[in-house]
Amino acid sequence: MIRKEYIMTPGPTPIPPEVLLVQAEPMIHHRTPQYTRLFVEMVEGLKKVLLTRNDILTFASSGTGGMEAAVTNCFSPGDKVLVAAGGKFGERFTDLTELYGLGVERYDYPWDETADPNTIASMLKSQPDIKGVFVTHSETSTGTVNDIEAIGKIVSETAAILIVDSISGAGALEMHTDDWGVDVLVIGSQKAFMTPPGVAAVAVSNKAWEMVEKASLPTYYFSFKKARKKYNSDSPETPFTPAISLVRAMSKATRMLLDEGLEEVWRRHRILAECTRAGVIAMDLELFPKVLDRSYAVTAVKAPEGMSGGDIVRHLNREYGVIVAGGQDRLKGKIFRIGHVGYYNIFDLMVALTALEMTLKKLGFPLELGSGLAAAEKTYLEFT
Ligand SMILES: Cc1ncc(COP(=O)(O)O)c(C=O)c1O
């Protein structure tokens, strides 16, 4: 059988043909009016998608570079920060803040739940010297979504700044950066932004800039100050050579999101998530999150009793070319994750659900073929 691949992971995600094509255009130099035009268009587009007037700084790196930059630019050794972690990516903030010698107050919540804003409020109340709160928006490793609006309201009433990893969130899920009081928002190119991996961006508020002015951790490549100075010069650019072809791609993809309309983009992600969930539940599978705050970017599903999530992922890949993600870290083998963040429509999900039904059947799980598909179709019709 001819092999055709369907990438259904929560990043990297498929790239629309229009976005692929602009990357094939001839190289331009980054200290030219041509590049400046492209770069400004991307940054201004990102501001519209992220609903922010804050400075947006970009780096040639994957999303983690933006996370690390948030730590090193805003704090000094020994600064007390609160890290809410309930998954692999929340823990990355714990690792980074500990690595750089911050005084980390850990708020580790169960991986199948979300951060409780009241816990954050009481930690901030009892420890007013906390200077920063780190939270993951869409926790890709568990399929949950945190209530950034509620957390933002709490943090904005204190002297602390709110740093949010929205690498799998913004551009797919609602993110009102300014209205929700997010001081440093981190995004990456390879998920909702329908671009290959390699561009990280941060949106930095005035409150965060005040912290940046005082921070003493060293920064060089990821310096917010250097990046802002270059962007605010007569010909906006970056201090170092940018990922020019990726900027082209991200600029195009951002325009596509704006042309579709933010409300519509959010709605599309919600519908695909609901269809996927309806599909797996109809197959008698169980969703991993215990809570209802599930991310519209990814559906995390428990592997059925006696079956390994890894076997399901491998069978889907080997037999059907459908690439989904397994569980990470302590969830390895226990769950698998179907991505629907970025350039997907209902028929992409139908491919994933069909392959999943056939895989489960082959691996000996009792199910009626077509049950998941029927539920997904029914859900789709209810929404559209
Ligand atoms: C929520 C979240 N944070 C951080 C990362 C890490 O980003 P990157 O792999 O682009 O460095 C990812 C990537 O999967 C993610 O989903």
The ligand as an SDF file (V2000), in Angstrom:
LIG
                    3D

 16 16  0  0  0  0  0  0  0  0999 V2000
    2.9180   24.0360   26.1780 C   0  0  0  0  0  0  0  0  0  0  0  0
    4.2800   23.8780   25.5820 C   0  0  0  0  0  0  0  0  0  0  0  0
    5.3000   24.5140   26.1520 N   0  0  0  0  0  0  0  0  0  0  0  0
    6.5460   24.4030   25.6750 C   0  0  0  0  0  0  0  0  0  0  0  0
    6.8210   23.6290   24.5780 C   0  0  0  0  0  0  0  0  0  0  0  0
    8.2140   23.5090   24.1090 C   0  0  0  0  0  0  0  0  0  0  0  0
    8.3630   24.1770   22.9410 O   0  0  0  0  0  0  0  0  0  0  0  0
    9.5190   23.8240   21.9170 P   0  0  0  0  0  0  0  0  0  0  0  0
    9.5200   22.3560   21.7240 O   0  0  0  0  0  0  0  0  0  0  0  0
    9.0870   24.6230   20.7190 O   0  0  0  0  0  0  0  0  0  0  0  0
   10.7790   24.3320   22.4940 O   0  0  0  0  0  0  0  0  0  0  0  0
    5.7910   22.9450   23.9390 C   0  0  0  0  0  0  0  0  0  0  0  0
    6.0630   22.0750   22.7860 C   0  0  0  0  0  0  0  0  0  0  0  0
    5.4970   21.0360   22.5830 O   0  0  0  0  0  0  0  0  0  0  0  0
    4.4860   23.0730   24.4610 C   0  0  0  0  0  0  0  0  0  0  0  0
    3.4590   22.4320   23.8930 O   0  0  0  0  0  0  0  0  0  0  0  0
  1  2  1  0
  2  3  1  0
  2 15  2  0
  3  4  2  0
  4  5  1  0
  5  6  1  0
  5 12  2  0
  6  7  1  0
  7  8  1  0
  8  9  2  0
  8 10  1  0
  8 11  1  0
 12 13  1  0
 12 15  1  0
 13 14  2  0
 15 16  1  0
M  END
$$$$
